[in-house]
Amino acid sequence: MTPEHKGTAQLTTAMMLSGTLGVFVVESGASPFDVVFFRVLFGALALGGYVLARGRLRDHGFTPRTLGLAVLGGVFIVFNWVLLFQSYENTSISVATVVYHTQPFYVVLLGALLFRERLTAARVGWIAVAFAGLILVSGVTPADFTGGGTYLTGIGQALLAALLYGLSTLVTKRITGVRPHLIALVQVLVGIPLLLPFADFGAMRGTGWDWGWLIGLGFIHTGVMYVLMYAAYAQLPTAKIAVLAFVYPAVAMVMDWAVYGHHIGLVQALGVPLIVTASLMVTLARPRASAPAPRTAAHGPEAASRTATPAACEA
């Protein structure tokens, strides 16, 4: 098996696991804050064990600046998860996941706004196409704006989650010389004290087998999934990563239908290819040679800053 074939298998597996995330969240029966708290707790144990076993703490490469950036990215990631899981409750796993998958467009827009990264007319056009698709997928009607229902709130939560994910991506892109597993470990460790005041331990008593879903979120969807993704990113071209990222929403929609009987309507379905196509065009657009992406020399491809935040992942 060639490295690219191995990386394809690893990333496909990781994206398929990511697509089952919503079921684990819903089946746990816990509140979004409790779910994310235990996800980061068990995820820190999983990633910490991996990092220690591989001896990655030696020559970690962190400086006060890059450590601070990792912590800030962790704040964005943690609350991104909370909002996404709240969106599951107010909409559905399918709708929330597709809406959340607009995060590549926020990365482009925020990069232009905050860091004066070049924004071409073509990218603006594709972003407009994506948000036209978003309107279709959301299924929002004028009545939702006047009825005071939770569905519109859920759409907003998914959009805000995507925005926070975009902010985390931009912050993490500026970390160089540090292995992505270490950045991810810092980000989940940040979530433990951050969410501790919001966790309701009393509500978690006697949940029985529901603990299995929470443990799975930490060890499978944060430990195993991240390790597979980072290993794959070091072996795959950007084009293949961008395409395989769409395995995640596809699996999420199938799981939502198979487990809960939820499916998007015909008009909503028309918006999915618009978002997919626009996302691919924005992601694969080549930057000008005069503005190369930052590279990492310390650890080679595996430590490239782009791998520190999963592409269109799950969270």
N, C-alpha and C positions, 0 to 999 in steps of 0.2 A: 504494500500500500504506500503510495507516494505521500509526502507531507501534506500536499493540498487535499488529497482524498481523505486523509486522516482528519485534517482540519474541518473539512466539509461535514464529515460524520459527527465530529465533536460539536460544531456549532448548530447543526440540525437537531441534535439531541438536546442541547441547551435551550433552543428556542421552543422545542416541543414541551420540555419541562416548564418553561415560562408560560406556555399556553394553559397549563393546568393550575396556575397560581390562583385564579379566581375561585375555583372550586375549593381549594384548601382554605382560602379566606372565609368563604361563606359557610363551609361545613364546620369550621372551628366554633362558630356561634358566638365568638367574642366581639367586642366593640373594635372599631378600627384602631383606636389608640392602643388597646391591649394586644391586638394582633401584631402591630408594628413593634411594640416593646418586646414581645417574646420572639419576634422574628430577628431583631437585632441582637438579642441576648443569645439565642441559640446559633445565630449566624456568626457571631463573634467567636463562639466556642469552635465552630466548624472551621472558619478561616484561620483562627489563631492556631488550631491544631495543625493545619496544613502548613502554615508559614513556619512553625517551629520544626515540624518534621523535615521540611526541605531546607532548613537552615537559612531562611531568607531574612532573619533579623540582623544577621551580620552584614555590615556595609549597606545599611538600609537606604542611605542616600538622602534622607530627610534633612532639610535645613529649617530654621525657624519660619522662613517664608513659605516653603512648600508644605510644611506641617500645618501652618495656619490656613493655607488654601485647601488642604485636604479636610480640615475640620469644617470650614465654611461649606465646602461641597457636601459634606455629610449632613449638615443642617438642612440643606435644600433637598437632599435625597430622602431623608427621614420623613419630612412633612409632605413630600411628593407622594410617598407611599400611603400616608394617612388619608390624603385627599382622594387618591385613586380608589382606595378601599371603601371610603365613604360613597364614592360615585357608584360602586357596585350595588350598594344598598338602594340608592335613589333612582338608578336607571336599570341596567343589566350588565352582566359581564361583557357581552358582545358590544353593546353601544359604548360603554365606558372605555373598552380596550381600543376600539377603532378611533374614537375621539382623542384618546391619549396618544395615539400613534402620530399625531400631528407635531410631536415634539421636534423633529428635524427642522421644521420651518421656524420654530421659536429660536433654535440655535442660530440660524442664519440671520433672522431679524435682530436678535439681541447682540449678535456679533457686530452687525452694522451700527447699531445704536450705541453700544457701550465701548466698542473697541475700534470703530471706524473701519471694519472689514468691508471689502468691496462688495456691493450688492448690485448685480447686473439686472438689466431689464428682463432678461430671460428668467432669472430666478424669481423676480417679482411676479412675473406672469404665471409661473408654475405654483407659486404660493397662493395666488388668487384662485387658480384651478382647485388647489387642495381645499381651500376654505369653502368653495362652492360645493365640493364633495362633502365637506363637514356639515354644511347646512342640510343636505339631503340625508346623510347618515343619522344626524341627531333626531330627525323626525319632529322637531319642534314646530308647533303651530301657534298662531296668534293667541289662541285660548290659553296656552301655557304661560303667556306673559301676564294674563289678567286673572288666571285661576288660582295663583298662589300655591301651586302644587310643588312636589319635591323633584319632579322629573327635570325641570329646568335647572334646579339647584345642582342636581347630579351632573348635568352637562357642564355647568360652570366649574364644578369640582374637578372633573376630568381635564378640562382646559387649563385650570390653574395648576394641576399636578404636572401637566406637560410643560408648562412655563417653568416650574421649579426644576424639573428635570433638565430643561434647556440651560438654566442658570448653572446647575451643577456641572453639566458638560463643559460649558465655557470656562468655569473655574478650574476644572480638572485638566483641561487641555493645557493649562499654563504650569502644570507640574511636570518637571522633567527630571530624569536621573533616578526615579523611584519605581520599583516594580509595582505593577497594577494591583497585585494581591495585597500589598502593604497599604496602598491607598484605600482599597475597599475595606480592609480591616479597620483602619482609622475611622472611616465613615460609619461603619456599624457600631463601633465602640462609642462614637459621639452620641448615637441615638439612645444609649442606655441611660445616662444621667438626664438627657434632654427630655425623654418621655416618662421618666420615673414619676414626676408629679402628676401625670395624667393617667397613669395606669391604675385600674380599679381591681386590686387583688381580691377584694371580697367577692366580686362577681365571678372570679375564676375558680372558686372553691367548688369541688364536687363536679367538675365538668367531665370527668372520666375520660372516655376515649377521645374527646375533643382535643385533649392535649397532644394526641398523635398528629393532628393536623398542624398544630402550632410548631411542634418539633420538626415536622416535615418542611415547613416554610423556612426554618432556620438552616437545617442541615442539607435539604435538597435544593430549595429555591435560592439559597444564599451561598451555601458552601459548594456543593457539587456543581451547580449551574454556573457559578462565577468561574470556578477553576476550569471547566470545559470551555467557556467562552474565551477566557484569556489565552488558553493554550491554542484555540482555533485562530484567534486574531493574529497571532504571530506567524501563521502559516498561510493566510488567505489574502488575496487582493481585496481592495476596498469594494470593487464591484460585486464580488461574490458575497461579501459580508452584508452589503445593502440588500441584496436579493433574498438571502436566507433569513434576514431579520423579519420578513413578512410571514415566516412560518409561525411566529408567535401569535399574531392576531387571528390567523386562520385556525390554528388549533384552539384558541380561546373561544372562538365562535362555535366550533364543532362541539366543544365540551359544554358550553352553555346550552346548546340545543339538546345534546344527548342526556345531560344530567337534569336540567331544569325545564326543558321544553321551550326555552326562549329562542326566538329567531327574529332577525330584522325583516322588515317588510320589503316589498318589491322596490318601492321608491327609495327607501333607505339603501338597498343593495346597489342602486345605481351610483351612489356616492363613493362606494368602496374602491372601484377601479380608478376613480379620479384621484383619490388620496394616494393610492399605491403608486400610480404612474408619476404623479407630481413629486412624491417623496423620493423615488428613484432618480428622477431628473435633477432634483436639488442636491441629493447626496452625492451623485456621481459627477456633478459639474466640476471640471478641472480648474483649480485656482491658477492665476497667472504666475509665471515663473518668478516675477519680481516680488511675490509675496508668498514664499514657501511656508508650509506648515512647520511648526517647531519640531525638531528631531531630538532624540535622546541618544547620547553617545555612551553613557555609562553602562548600560546593560543590553544594548542592541534592540532588536525588534520587539522583544517581549515587554520591554519597559516603556515602549512608546506611549506618550501621554494619551493618545486617542483610545487606548484600550482600558483606561482606568474607569471609564463609565460605560456600561453596556449599551450597545446601540439599540435604541428603541426597545429596551428590555424592561419589562415588568414594573418594571420594577422589579 
